[in-house]
Amino acid sequence: MSELAIKHNVIIVGGGAAGIAVASSLVRKDPSLDIAIVEPSDKHYYQPAFTLVGGGAFNPEKTVREESKLIPEGVKWIQHAVTHFEPDINQLKLSDGTSIEYKYLIVCPGLQLDWHKIDGLEDTIGKNGVCSNYLKQYAEYTWQCIKNFNEGRAIFTQPAMPIKCAGAPQKIMYLASDYFRKNKILEASDVQFFLQGAAMFSVPTFAKPLEKVAARYGINVNFGHNLISIDGNKKEAVFEVVDGNNAGNRVTTTFDMIHVTPPQSAPDFIKESPLADEAGWVDVDQHTLQHKRYENIFSLGDAASSPNSKTAAAVRLQSPVVVHNLLALMKNKSSGKTYDGYSSCPLVTSYHSVILAEFCYEGKVTPTLPLDPTKERYSMWLMKLKFLPILYWDWMLKGHEGDIKHKERPHLLPKE
């Protein structure tokens, strides 16, 4: 075993939404804690706004800030990547060969975008009308594709779950369709949605309203189709049929623009570690977010195995649970705080409307406000555009934990 160069009481792997929120909250509760964040990137992105950037409704420069300015005072920043975990001896290794010893570990590195799993995508993304809102530079190109589209076929894709924000692939589709409508080219356009799943949304309550939105724009929805290859020069995309009598068949279609949502998975260094479950995610109890085999390890955010939708809203509710239960563990007390799987997805349906989908484990619809959650609302559009960025930068990332209680409100749901 190599000599340890670094020791910290609490190590947080990942300086994204989850890592900064947890670090800030821990510092607020106990400024004496010895905490370090391991994060290689010097930039921090407000990813929920990438859809709006792709639709030309949000300044792309307002989605990025310097990582150094977000790390709480007193927290050490280790600007390297993790390569290996050794939880049996409370150590991890960094890309520079350094070993770090910890007493408590919080793992929240996010997930990885598997562009390589679609043949030809890496060679053509960001040009030839091939765009994606899953990175800032490609989101900016999405807006260029939408603005320059005159007529023809616009394709939007969605791979197998889980992905960041399950509604994102169709949010940009509705913004594009609304833009085409306003510029009187929608009727001359063939908008196609190819998704691997069998429903518009995993929570049935919101699937039906989204079907109506797609129908309103005249969008052709193709369930059970997974994008497997793309040729930007030929403007051709190949899909594999994943269910039904035609399962295994391949469908080739042309496009004038295509918005691709890449397949996504846990980071490779998580998959290959002792922390992972069979699917590659950090193996935690879905309620306490404590690791199932290593009691001094917690995980939250996109890399955790908890079966919630992977959104910043989920992180906002997970962070207080991890902080509370970690501090309880430090004091040899039983963990008393639990996470109910809450997530929120503001489903943008036009440049003036949003369906605010809020739900917990098992698809339970749990709105925060006493309003029918299936309705498109201008007020929710304003919330998405104006309020949520403030909530992110100035509330969640600063370690504030106050929240309005979400709960089931069956009387507000439309009758079947």
Stockholm file with secondary structure:
# STOCKHOLM 1.0

chainA/1-416         MSELAIKHNVIIVGGGAAGIAVASSLVRKDPSLDIAIVEPSDKHYYQPAFTLVGGGAFNPEKTVREESKLIPEGVKWIQHAVTHFEPDINQLKLSDGTSIEYKYLIVCPGLQLDWHKIDGLEDTIGKNGVCSNYLKQYAEYTWQCIKNFNEGRAIFTQPAMPIKCAGAPQKIMYLASDYFRKNKILEASDVQFFLQGAAMFSVPTFAKPLEKVAARYGINVNFGHNLISIDGNKKEAVFEVVDGNNAGNRVTTTFDMIHVTPPQSAPDFIKESPLADEAGWVDVDQHTLQHKRYENIFSLGDAASSPNSKTAAAVRLQSPVVVHNLLALMKNKSSGKTYDGYSSCPLVTSYHSVILAEFCYEGKVTPTLPLDPTKERYSMWLMKLKFLPILYWDWMLKGHEGDIKHKERPHLLPKE
#=GR chainA/1-416 SS CCCCSEEEEEEEECCSHHHHHHHHHHHHHCTTCCEEEECCCSEEECGGGHHHHHTTCSCGGGGEEEGGGTSCTTCEEECSCEEEEEGGGTEEEETTSCEEEEEEEEECCCCEECGGGSBTHHHHTTBTTEECTTSHHHHHHHHHHHHHCCSEEEEEEECSSCCBSTTHHHHHHHHHHHHHHHTTCSTTEEEEEEESSSSSSSSHHHHHHHHHHHHHHTCEEETTEEEEEEETTTTEEEEEECSSTTTTCEEEEECSEEECCCCEECCHHHHTSTTBCTTSSBCBCTTTCBBSSCTTEEECGGGBCCCSCBSHHHHHHHHHHHHHHHHHHHTTCCCCCCCCCCEEEEEEEETTEEEEEEECGGGCBCCSSSSCTTSCBHHHHHIIIIIHHHHIIIIITTTCCCCCCCCCCGGGSCCC
#=GC SS_cons         CCCCSEEEEEEEECCSHHHHHHHHHHHHHCTTCCEEEECCCSEEECGGGHHHHHTTCSCGGGGEEEGGGTSCTTCEEECSCEEEEEGGGTEEEETTSCEEEEEEEEECCCCEECGGGSBTHHHHTTBTTEECTTSHHHHHHHHHHHHHCCSEEEEEEECSSCCBSTTHHHHHHHHHHHHHHHTTCSTTEEEEEEESSSSSSSSHHHHHHHHHHHHHHTCEEETTEEEEEEETTTTEEEEEECSSTTTTCEEEEECSEEECCCCEECCHHHHTSTTBCTTSSBCBCTTTCBBSSCTTEEECGGGBCCCSCBSHHHHHHHHHHHHHHHHHHHTTCCCCCCCCCCEEEEEEEETTEEEEEEECGGGCBCCSSSSCTTSCBHHHHHIIIIIHHHHIIIIITTTCCCCCCCCCCGGGSCCC
//
